[in-house]
Amino acid sequence: MIKIGIMNKGDKVLTVTKEFVAVQRKNGEVDLVQIVSDEHGRRVDEENVIRIGYGNNTVMAKTDTGVSIVNF
């Protein structure tokens, strides 16, 4: 058995594939959490979570140095 502890109280899982888990957060936003298989087994890729949230059709990403980049 593999247990992936990525949920908080009030969250729900929308779908699970070999590559990712889609979790709807309590506030309605959805996180696409990537599952990576490597030489150590399976793990959650915490650095590349995609959050689908509320907004005006913008895409925001943070660089390794913490700079936010926003596309409209």
N, C-alpha and C positions, 0 to 999 in steps of 0.2 A: 504494500500500500504506500502511496505517496500522498502526503498532506501538504497543501500549499496554503500558508496562512497569510492571505492578502485582504481579507474582508474585515470590516468593522460592523458593529451592531447597526442594523437597519439597511445594510447593503444587500444586493442580490446578484447572483450570477446570471448573466443573459445567455452566454454560450461558451463552450469549451472546444478547442481544436488542439491538434498536436503542436501548433505554433503559438497560440495565445489563449488567454482567458479574458472575456469581456465582463466587467463588473460594473453594475449600476450602483453608484454611490447614493447615500441617503438623500443628498441634495439634488439628485436627478442627473448629475454628470456621469459619464461613462468612461472608465479607464480600460484601455486595451493593454493588458499586461503580457509581455512576450515571455514565453517559456523557452529556455535555451538548453540544448543537450551538448555537453562537452565531456572531456576525459574524466571529470569528477561526478558526472551524472546529470540530472536535470536541476535547473535553478531558475529563479525569476531574474530577468534582466531589469533591475531597478532603474538603470540610467536611461532606458529608452521606452518608458511608459508613455503612451499616447492618451491624452485626456480630451474627450469630446465634451465641450461645455457650452454654456450660453454665450452669445456674442453676436457681432455684426459681420459674420463671414470673414473673420480674421484668423490668421495662423501665427502663433508665437512659438519661438524656440529659444532656448538659452544655450550660449556657447560654453565651452569648458572653463572660460574665465568669468562666467556669470553675467555676460552681456545678453540682454534680451533683444531678439530680432523679431519684428512684426511685419507680416505681409498683409496687404489688403486685397 
